Amino acid sequence: MKVILYVHGMGGNFSEAESYRKDCPGFDVVGAEYDGSFPAKARDDIRRAYDVLRGEYECVYLLANSIGAYFSMLALQGCEPEKALFISPILDMERVILDMMSRAGVSEDDLRTKGEIVTASGEILSWEYLRFVRENPLTWNAPTEILYAGNDIITSRQTVNEFVLGHDARLTVMENGEHWFHTAEQVAFLDEWLRRVLS
C-alpha cells in the first residue's frame, strides 16, 4: 500500500488532503495536523504523522504546500519519503524572513532587541524564529518534484533554481501562476502536474 502525507500551507488545514485524492490514484492521502506557530512544533507534529504512516504503509510520499514544504524538510531530513511533491514551496526560510523585515523597515538589531515586532501588514517578526531557522539548516535528499508559479512573490525564481541545481529535484513552472494556485486555470494546471508526476 502507498500513501501520500499532505502538509498544508499557512492558514490551511489537514482536511485539504481530500481535494487532492482525485489526482492520486493508487494512493491513500492523509493530511498532517500541525502547530505552525514555531518551526520546532511543526517539525515534531509532522515527524509524528510521518512515523505513524511509515509503520502502516510500504511506501510514503510527501505532498507539501508553501511553508508546509519548509516544515516538512525540517521534520523529515534523514528519514526522507520515497518522493516529495512541493507546490509553491518555501525553500529558503531565512530569505523569506529577511525580505519581510526589509519590507517592514525592521533591522536585525531592532528585532534582536525587541524580540518580536508586528508589522503594519499584521505579520509578526520574531527574533527567536529567525534564530531557530539559522541554527537548523536543512539537508534534503528525497527525489523532489516542484510546481512553481512565475508570479510567486514569496519564493524568487533564483531561489527555486538554486534549490533544483543543488538537489535531486525537477521543476515545473506555470508562468502566469501565483503563489496560491486558486483560479480555475491554475487549479487545472496543478491537477495535471500532480497526475503526471505520480504516474
Buried (B, 14 or more C-beta within 10 A) or exposed (E): EBBBBBBBBEEBEBEBBEEBEEBBEEBBBBBBEBEBEEBBEBBBBBBEBBBEBBEEBEBBBBBBBBBBBBBBBBBBBEEBBEBBBBBBBBBBBEBBBBBBBEEBEBEEEBBEEEEEBEBEEEEEBBBEBBEBBEEEEBEBEBBBBBBBBEEBEBBBEEBBEEBBEEBEBEBBBBEEBBBBBEEEEBEEBBBEBBEEBBE
